[in-house]
Amino acid sequence: MKRIIILIIATLIVINGYSKSISAKCYFENTYNYGDIGDGWYRANVRYTNYSTGTNATYSLKVYVEYGRVTKIDFGNGGSVHSGYNNEGYFYSGGNLNYDTDYNGNIVAATATVTISDDNGMRYFKIIIE
């Protein structure tokens, strides 16, 4: 009887340790998949495209990152576009960051695309944070 109880206890200890290692691994993978740059302002290269007017240009602008998403683009002249409610009548979509990593898994760049649409059409902002 003692052997059975010892065997059951040993089995539970092994199973418990195994489940903890799986939980730790899943947490690491989820953290890695969703990126690891913090919230705040970043300097970014922003490629602006407006197919309606044929305009293409690249700027160095400040962008605000919040929870792995670009939520604001500051044009530096007092103008900006942002997610959420605005009184300008545009719709802001996209901004989710994708991460480029080096051989060791370190993040070397983050990219996103933001689309602004309104009565004048759609404008695209391809954002690269390095």
N, CA, C and O atoms as a DFTB+ gen file, in Angstrom:
520 C
 N C O
     1  1       0.819      -1.194       0.000
     2  2       0.000       0.000       0.000
     3  2       0.862       1.257       0.000
     4  3       0.556       2.231      -0.687
     5  1       1.970       1.224       0.798
     6  2       2.876       2.375       0.835
     7  2       3.466       2.652      -0.541
     8  3       3.622       3.805      -0.944
     9  1       3.794       1.572      -1.259
    10  2       4.382       1.748      -2.591
    11  2       3.400       2.430      -3.543
    12  3       3.800       3.275      -4.344
    13  1       2.152       2.078      -3.462
    14  2       1.135       2.692      -4.330
    15  2       0.995       4.180      -4.004
    16  3       0.926       5.008      -4.911
    17  1       0.954       4.518      -2.732
    18  2       0.829       5.930      -2.329
    19  2       2.058       6.716      -2.776
    20  3       1.931       7.832      -3.279
    21  1       3.243       6.142      -2.596
    22  2       4.478       6.816      -3.024
    23  2       4.477       6.982      -4.541
    24  3       4.867       8.034      -5.049
    25  1       4.049       5.966      -5.258
    26  2       3.979       6.041      -6.709
    27  2       2.991       7.128      -7.158
    28  3       3.281       7.871      -8.095
    29  1       1.847       7.226      -6.510
    30  2       0.858       8.256      -6.853
    31  2       1.424       9.640      -6.577
    32  3       1.270      10.540      -7.402
    33  1       2.071       9.827      -5.443
    34  2       2.650      11.137      -5.096
    35  2       3.746      11.504      -6.091
    36  3       3.801      12.642      -6.557
    37  1       4.605      10.567      -6.416
    38  2       5.683      10.829      -7.380
    39  2       5.113      11.202      -8.748
    40  3       5.607      12.113      -9.412
    41  1       4.067      10.486      -9.158
    42  2       3.423      10.795     -10.439
    43  2       2.831      12.198     -10.434
    44  3       2.976      12.925     -11.416
    45  1       2.175      12.591      -9.362
    46  2       1.594      13.936      -9.268
    47  2       2.672      15.011      -9.297
    48  3       2.481      16.058      -9.916
    49  1       3.790      14.772      -8.643
    50  2       4.884      15.747      -8.652
    51  2       5.429      15.927     -10.067
    52  3       5.652      17.053     -10.512
    53  1       5.641      14.821     -10.767
    54  2       6.146      14.888     -12.141
    55  2       5.149      15.600     -13.046
    56  3       5.545      16.460     -13.832
    57  1       3.867      15.262     -12.953
    58  2       2.839      15.898     -13.783
    59  2       2.761      17.388     -13.484
    60  3       2.662      18.190     -14.413
    61  1       2.801      17.777     -12.227
    62  2       2.737      19.180     -11.840
    63  2       3.923      19.954     -12.413
    64  3       3.743      21.052     -12.941
    65  1       5.123      19.403     -12.319
    66  2       6.307      20.069     -12.876
    67  2       6.224      20.198     -14.382
    68  3       6.607      21.228     -14.936
    69  1       5.730      19.167     -15.056
    70  2       5.577      19.194     -16.508
    71  2       4.569      20.255     -16.936
    72  3       4.804      20.984     -17.900
    73  1       3.451      20.344     -16.226
    74  2       2.431      21.334     -16.598
    75  2       2.940      22.748     -16.381
    76  3       2.596      23.649     -17.146
    77  1       3.756      22.963     -15.346
    78  2       4.326      24.303     -15.131
    79  2       5.268      24.676     -16.256
    80  3       5.269      25.827     -16.691
    81  1       6.076      23.734     -16.746
    82  2       6.999      24.053     -17.831
    83  2       6.230      24.354     -19.114
    84  3       6.660      25.206     -19.892
    85  1       5.108      23.681     -19.356
    86  2       4.288      23.979     -20.529
    87  2       3.687      25.374     -20.402
    88  3       3.681      26.132     -21.371
    89  1       3.182      25.723     -19.216
    90  2       2.604      27.054     -19.012
    91  2       3.641      28.132     -19.243
    92  3       3.347      29.144     -19.879
    93  1       4.852      27.936     -18.739
    94  2       5.913      28.931     -18.914
    95  2       6.258      29.070     -20.385
    96  3       6.455      30.186     -20.865
    97  1       6.335      27.971     -21.107
    98  2       6.664      28.025     -22.520
    99  2       5.571      28.752     -23.305
   100  3       5.882      29.586     -24.156
   101  1       4.311      28.455     -23.040
   102  2       3.209      29.122     -23.737
   103  2       3.229      30.619     -23.461
   104  3       2.997      31.414     -24.373
   105  1       3.498      31.015     -22.238
   106  2       3.551      32.443     -21.911
   107  2       4.657      33.113     -22.696
   108  3       4.447      34.190     -23.254
   109  1       5.831      32.504     -22.754
   110  2       6.944      33.081     -23.503
   111  2       6.593      33.222     -24.975
   112  3       6.850      34.262     -25.582
   113  1       6.005      32.171     -25.552
   114  2       5.668      32.235     -26.967
   115  2       4.625      33.307     -27.234
   116  3       4.732      34.023     -28.229
   117  1       3.625      33.440     -26.381
   118  2       2.621      34.486     -26.573
   119  2       3.246      35.866     -26.450
   120  3       2.929      36.756     -27.239
   121  1       4.125      36.061     -25.480
   122  2       4.784      37.355     -25.321
   123  2       5.603      37.679     -26.557
   124  3       5.568      38.804     -27.054
   125  1       6.339      36.695     -27.053
   126  2       7.174      36.899     -28.229
   127  2       6.338      37.210     -29.458
   128  3       6.684      38.103     -30.232
   129  1       5.241      36.486     -29.648
   130  2       4.413      36.680     -30.830
   131  2       3.771      38.057     -30.877
   132  3       3.552      38.598     -31.961
   133  1       3.468      38.630     -29.724
   134  2       2.796      39.919     -29.708
   135  2       3.774      41.082     -29.592
   136  3       3.350      42.234     -29.496
   137  1       5.044      40.806     -29.599
   138  2       6.027      41.865     -29.597
   139  2       6.405      42.324     -28.211
   140  3       5.853      41.884     -27.203
   141  1       7.353      43.212     -28.198
   142  2       7.876      43.591     -26.908
   143  2       8.377      45.024     -26.888
   144  3       9.293      45.324     -26.123
   145  1       7.821      45.929     -27.696
   146  2       8.220      47.321     -27.528
   147  2       7.165      47.993     -26.664
   148  3       5.977      47.682     -26.757
   149  1       7.605      48.904     -25.838
   150  2       6.707      49.519     -24.882
   151  2       5.837      50.607     -25.477
   152  3       6.057      51.061     -26.600
   153  1       4.854      51.013     -24.708
   154  2       3.997      52.118     -25.102
   155  2       4.802      53.410     -25.077
   156  3       5.717      53.568     -24.269
   157  1       4.450      54.336     -25.975
   158  2       5.107      55.639     -25.977
   159  2       5.344      56.149     -27.388
   160  3       4.916      55.542     -28.370
   161  1       6.036      57.281     -27.466
   162  2       6.340      57.930     -28.744
   163  2       7.610      57.350     -29.345
   164  3       8.578      57.087     -28.631
   165  1       7.604      57.150     -30.666
   166  2       8.758      56.643     -31.402
   167  2       8.937      57.467     -32.670
   168  3       7.962      57.924     -33.266
   169  1      10.184      57.652     -33.077
   170  2      10.483      58.259     -34.369
   171  2      10.389      57.142     -35.398
   172  3      10.956      56.067     -35.198
   173  1       9.682      57.383     -36.494
   174  2       9.464      56.340     -37.501
   175  2       9.590      56.910     -38.906
   176  3       9.358      58.097     -39.132
   177  1       9.956      56.053     -39.838
   178  2       9.880      56.389     -41.252
   179  2       8.466      56.043     -41.696
   180  3       8.001      54.918     -41.507
   181  1       7.791      57.015     -42.283
   182  2       6.393      56.819     -42.678
   183  2       6.270      57.088     -44.170
   184  3       6.536      58.191     -44.646
   185  1       5.864      56.058     -44.891
   186  2       5.634      56.199     -46.336
   187  2       4.150      56.466     -46.538
   188  3       3.302      55.637     -46.209
   189  1       3.855      57.630     -47.082
   190  2       2.477      58.074     -47.301
   191  2       2.097      57.796     -48.751
   192  3       2.858      58.109     -49.668
   193  1       0.920      57.208     -48.957
   194  2       0.422      56.938     -50.306
   195  2      -1.039      57.337     -50.398
   196  3      -1.856      56.972     -49.553
   197  1      -1.355      58.100     -51.450
   198  2      -2.732      58.448     -51.756
   199  2      -2.942      58.125     -53.230
   200  3      -2.503      58.878     -54.099
   201  1      -3.607      57.013     -53.515
   202  2      -3.791      56.575     -54.893
   203  2      -4.700      57.511     -55.688
   204  3      -4.578      57.593     -56.910
   205  1      -5.603      58.212     -55.018
   206  2      -6.516      59.131     -55.707
   207  2      -5.764      60.283     -56.355
   208  3      -6.103      60.721     -57.455
   209  1      -4.739      60.769     -55.662
   210  2      -3.972      61.910     -56.183
   211  2      -2.635      61.492     -56.774
   212  3      -1.939      62.312     -57.371
   213  1      -2.269      60.223     -56.616
   214  2      -0.978      59.750     -57.123
   215  2       0.192      60.217     -56.256
   216  3       1.331      60.240     -56.723
   217  1      -0.069      60.583     -55.020
   218  2       0.973      61.105     -54.133
   219  2       1.662      59.964     -53.384
   220  3       1.007      59.102     -52.799
   221  1       2.982      59.978     -53.414
   222  2       3.815      59.073     -52.629
   223  2       4.932      59.910     -52.021
   224  3       5.593      60.674     -52.725
   225  1       5.143      59.770     -50.725
   226  2       6.211      60.508     -50.063
   227  2       6.627      59.762     -48.807
   228  3       5.847      58.995     -48.242
   229  1       7.858      59.991     -48.374
   230  2       8.354      59.373     -47.149
   231  2       8.771      60.474     -46.191
   232  3       9.446      61.429     -46.573
   233  1       8.356      60.322     -44.933
   234  2       8.629      61.316     -43.901
   235  2       9.205      60.647     -42.662
   236  3       9.006      59.452     -42.442
   237  1       9.908      61.412     -41.866
   238  2      10.321      60.977     -40.538
   239  2       9.369      61.663     -39.563
   240  3       9.423      62.880     -39.387
   241  1       8.496      60.875     -38.927
   242  2       7.459      61.423     -38.063
   243  2       7.449      60.711     -36.717
   244  3       8.028      59.635     -36.568
   245  1       6.795      61.315     -35.754
   246  2       6.589      60.667     -34.469
   247  2       5.278      59.890     -34.518
   248  3       4.269      60.375     -35.030
   249  1       5.313      58.669     -33.973
   250  2       4.115      57.850     -33.869
   251  2       3.976      57.397     -32.423
   252  3       4.967      57.217     -31.716
   253  1       2.738      57.217     -31.996
   254  2       2.481      56.765     -30.634
   255  2       2.046      55.304     -30.672
   256  3       1.125      54.936     -31.402
   257  1       2.720      54.478     -29.877
   258  2       2.410      53.052     -29.783
   259  2       1.710      52.790     -28.461
   260  3       2.146      53.248     -27.405
   261  1       0.624      52.050     -28.542
   262  2      -0.130      51.694     -27.352
   263  2      -0.615      50.253     -27.508
   264  3      -1.356      49.938     -28.439
   265  1      -0.191      49.380     -26.588
   266  2      -0.581      47.967     -26.595
   267  2      -0.279      47.287     -27.930
   268  3      -1.119      46.558     -28.457
   269  1       0.908      47.519     -28.477
   270  2       1.310      46.857     -29.713
   271  2       0.637      47.380     -30.963
   272  3       0.542      46.671     -31.965
   273  1       0.168      48.624     -30.912
   274  2      -0.549      49.214     -32.053
   275  2      -0.204      50.693     -32.170
   276  3      -0.149      51.398     -31.163
   277  1       0.027      51.165     -33.382
   278  2       0.215      52.597     -33.608
   279  2      -1.158      53.243     -33.545
   280  3      -2.039      52.931     -34.346
   281  1      -1.335      54.152     -32.581
   282  2      -2.648      54.775     -32.391
   283  2      -2.661      56.250     -32.769
   284  3      -3.724      56.870     -32.795
   285  1      -1.484      56.825     -33.064
   286  2      -1.448      58.238     -33.449
   287  2      -0.224      58.493     -34.309
   288  3       0.855      57.959     -34.051
   289  1      -0.404      59.314     -35.332
   290  2       0.697      59.788     -36.172
   291  2       0.715      61.301     -36.064
   292  3      -0.268      61.962     -36.398
   293  1       1.821      61.849     -35.603
   294  2       1.986      63.294     -35.442
   295  2       2.756      63.826     -36.647
   296  3       3.882      63.400     -36.903
   297  1       2.151      64.756     -37.389
   298  2       2.780      65.289     -38.594
   299  2       3.817      66.370     -38.305
   300  3       4.521      66.803     -39.217
   301  1       3.924      66.810     -37.059
   302  2       4.947      67.779     -36.688
   303  2       4.595      69.227     -36.995
   304  3       5.362      70.124     -36.645
   305  1       3.479      69.478     -37.626
   306  2       3.066      70.841     -37.967
   307  2       1.767      71.219     -37.256
   308  3       1.055      72.134     -37.669
   309  1       1.482      70.497     -36.185
   310  2       0.225      70.714     -35.472
   311  2      -0.874      69.759     -35.902
   312  3      -1.907      69.665     -35.239
   313  1      -0.665      69.052     -37.002
   314  2      -1.653      68.097     -37.488
   315  2      -1.336      66.683     -37.051
   316  3      -0.186      66.348     -36.765
   317  1      -2.351      65.870     -37.003
   318  2      -2.172      64.468     -36.641
   319  2      -3.402      63.684     -37.059
   320  3      -4.447      64.257     -37.369
   321  1      -3.265      62.373     -37.064
   322  2      -4.398      61.465     -37.189
   323  2      -4.279      60.474     -36.041
   324  3      -3.175      60.152     -35.603
   325  1      -5.413      59.994     -35.559
   326  2      -5.392      59.099     -34.412
   327  2      -6.597      58.179     -34.437
   328  3      -7.609      58.454     -35.083
   329  1      -6.455      57.076     -33.711
   330  2      -7.577      56.150     -33.578
   331  2      -8.577      56.743     -32.602
   332  3      -8.270      57.693     -31.881
   333  1      -9.759      56.183     -32.585
   334  2     -10.788      56.679     -31.678
   335  2     -11.599      57.802     -32.308
   336  3     -11.510      58.062     -33.508
   337  1     -12.383      58.454     -31.479
   338  2     -13.275      59.508     -31.961
   339  2     -12.485      60.718     -32.457
   340  3     -11.499      61.120     -31.840
   341  1     -12.927      61.295     -33.577
   342  2     -12.361      62.553     -34.071
   343  2     -13.490      63.371     -34.683
   344  3     -14.512      62.819     -35.090
   345  1     -13.308      64.667     -34.746
   346  2     -14.330      65.537     -35.332
   347  2     -13.978      65.944     -36.758
   348  3     -14.572      66.871     -37.308
   349  1     -13.015      65.251     -37.353
   350  2     -12.621      65.542     -38.731
   351  2     -13.361      64.666     -39.740
   352  3     -13.293      64.921     -40.942
   353  1     -14.057      63.650     -39.271
   354  2     -14.850      62.805     -40.155
   355  2     -14.090      61.694     -40.846
   356  3     -14.594      61.127     -41.815
   357  1     -12.892      61.360     -40.384
   358  2     -12.164      60.255     -41.003
   359  2     -12.283      59.000     -40.149
   360  3     -12.602      59.057     -38.962
   361  1     -12.017      57.866     -40.790
   362  2     -12.021      56.571     -40.118
   363  2     -10.594      56.045     -40.112
   364  3      -9.971      55.933     -41.168
   365  1     -10.071      55.722     -38.937
   366  2      -8.700      55.240     -38.739
   367  2      -8.753      53.728     -38.557
   368  3      -9.486      53.237     -37.699
   369  1      -7.986      52.984     -39.354
   370  2      -7.943      51.531     -39.179
   371  2      -6.519      51.020     -39.317
   372  3      -5.661      51.679     -39.906
   373  1      -6.283      49.846     -38.771
   374  2      -4.955      49.234     -38.838
   375  2      -4.078      49.690     -37.692
   376  3      -4.565      50.064     -36.625
   377  1      -2.782      49.655     -37.928
   378  2      -1.821      50.089     -36.924
   379  2      -1.222      48.969     -36.101
   380  3      -0.321      49.223     -35.302
   381  1      -1.689      47.728     -36.265
   382  2      -1.138      46.610     -35.496
   383  2       0.312      46.369     -35.915
   384  3       0.617      46.262     -37.103
   385  1       1.199      46.286     -34.920
   386  2       2.621      46.141     -35.194
   387  2       2.996      44.696     -35.523
   388  3       2.505      43.751     -34.906
   389  1       3.869      44.554     -36.503
   390  2       4.533      43.288     -36.826
   391  2       6.006      43.497     -36.525
   392  3       6.546      44.572     -36.785
   393  1       6.656      42.487     -35.983
   394  2       8.030      42.644     -35.525
   395  2       9.002      41.855     -36.385
   396  3       8.757      40.697     -36.727
   397  1      10.111      42.502     -36.729
   398  2      11.223      41.858     -37.416
   399  2      12.279      41.570     -36.362
   400  3      12.620      42.443     -35.565
   401  1      12.799      40.343     -36.355
   402  2      13.783      39.964     -35.350
   403  2      15.080      39.516     -36.014
   404  3      15.096      39.116     -37.178
   405  1      16.165      39.593     -35.247
   406  2      17.442      39.097     -35.729
   407  2      17.554      37.598     -35.427
   408  3      16.603      36.973     -34.958
   409  1      18.714      37.047     -35.701
   410  2      18.944      35.614     -35.523
   411  2      18.725      35.168     -34.079
   412  3      18.326      34.029     -33.837
   413  1      18.982      36.059     -33.120
   414  2      18.839      35.726     -31.701
   415  2      17.445      36.000     -31.160
   416  3      17.193      35.783     -29.975
   417  1      16.535      36.474     -32.003
   418  2      15.174      36.741     -31.557
   419  2      14.961      38.145     -31.018
   420  3      13.880      38.456     -30.520
   421  1      15.982      39.004     -31.110
   422  2      15.837      40.389     -30.655
   423  2      15.079      41.203     -31.696
   424  3      15.315      41.051     -32.894
   425  1      14.189      42.050     -31.257
   426  2      13.416      42.889     -32.171
   427  2      14.332      43.962     -32.751
   428  3      14.977      44.707     -32.013
   429  1      14.382      44.033     -34.078
   430  2      15.215      45.034     -34.748
   431  2      14.367      46.099     -35.438
   432  3      14.871      47.180     -35.744
   433  1      13.101      45.816     -35.685
   434  2      12.208      46.794     -36.314
   435  2      10.764      46.379     -36.066
   436  3      10.464      45.210     -35.826
   437  1       9.886      47.363     -36.131
   438  2       8.447      47.114     -36.029
   439  2       7.780      47.837     -37.193
   440  3       8.119      48.981     -37.493
   441  1       6.835      47.171     -37.846
   442  2       6.148      47.772     -38.983
   443  2       4.638      47.702     -38.785
   444  3       4.120      46.819     -38.101
   445  1       3.957      48.647     -39.395
   446  2       2.494      48.684     -39.347
   447  2       1.983      49.454     -40.555
   448  3       2.718      50.226     -41.170
   449  1       0.736      49.238     -40.881
   450  2       0.072      50.025     -41.916
   451  2      -1.202      50.605     -41.326
   452  3      -2.012      49.894     -40.731
   453  1      -1.362      51.915     -41.504
   454  2      -2.562      52.614     -41.044
   455  2      -3.297      53.106     -42.284
   456  3      -2.681      53.624     -43.215
   457  1      -4.598      52.946     -42.292
   458  2      -5.435      53.445     -43.382
   459  2      -6.371      54.503     -42.821
   460  3      -7.026      54.296     -41.799
   461  1      -6.423      55.636     -43.502
   462  2      -7.346      56.714     -43.165
   463  2      -8.322      56.837     -44.334
   464  3      -7.910      57.020     -45.480
   465  1      -9.601      56.735     -44.040
   466  2     -10.590      56.878     -45.106
   467  2     -11.626      57.927     -44.712
   468  3     -12.023      58.033     -43.552
   469  1     -12.051      58.696     -45.710
   470  2     -13.089      59.709     -45.528
   471  2     -13.742      59.973     -46.874
   472  3     -13.596      59.173     -47.798
   473  1     -14.449      61.071     -46.998
   474  2     -15.136      61.400     -48.257
   475  2     -14.169      61.596     -49.419
   476  3     -14.568      61.471     -50.577
   477  1     -12.907      61.902     -49.129
   478  2     -11.909      62.138     -50.175
   479  2     -11.167      60.875     -50.594
   480  3     -10.266      60.945     -51.430
   481  1     -11.521      59.733     -50.038
   482  2     -10.866      58.476     -50.419
   483  2     -10.055      57.889     -49.281
   484  3     -10.294      58.158     -48.103
   485  1      -9.086      57.075     -49.679
   486  2      -8.260      56.379     -48.692
   487  2      -6.809      56.813     -48.818
   488  3      -6.297      57.031     -49.916
   489  1      -6.159      56.932     -47.664
   490  2      -4.740      57.260     -47.605
   491  2      -4.059      56.211     -46.739
   492  3      -4.611      55.775     -45.729
   493  1      -2.863      55.812     -47.138
   494  2      -2.154      54.736     -46.459
   495  2      -0.844      55.254     -45.878
   496  3      -0.135      56.039     -46.507
   497  1      -0.539      54.802     -44.671
   498  2       0.699      55.153     -43.992
   499  2       1.421      53.853     -43.652
   500  3       0.979      53.111     -42.774
   501  1       2.511      53.576     -44.330
   502  2       3.331      52.396     -44.026
   503  2       4.409      52.864     -43.046
   504  3       5.243      53.702     -43.389
   505  1       4.388      52.321     -41.830
   506  2       5.209      52.812     -40.730
   507  2       6.309      51.800     -40.430
   508  3       6.058      50.599     -40.326
   509  1       7.547      52.314     -40.290
   510  2       8.682      51.465     -39.915
   511  2       9.386      52.130     -38.733
   512  3       9.904      53.241     -38.840
   513  1       9.390      51.427     -37.611
   514  2      10.113      51.878     -36.410
   515  2      11.362      51.022     -36.320
   516  3      11.277      49.799     -36.216
   517  1      12.538      51.673     -36.360
   518  2      13.798      50.915     -36.277
   519  2      14.555      51.271     -35.031
   520  3      15.636      50.734     -34.791
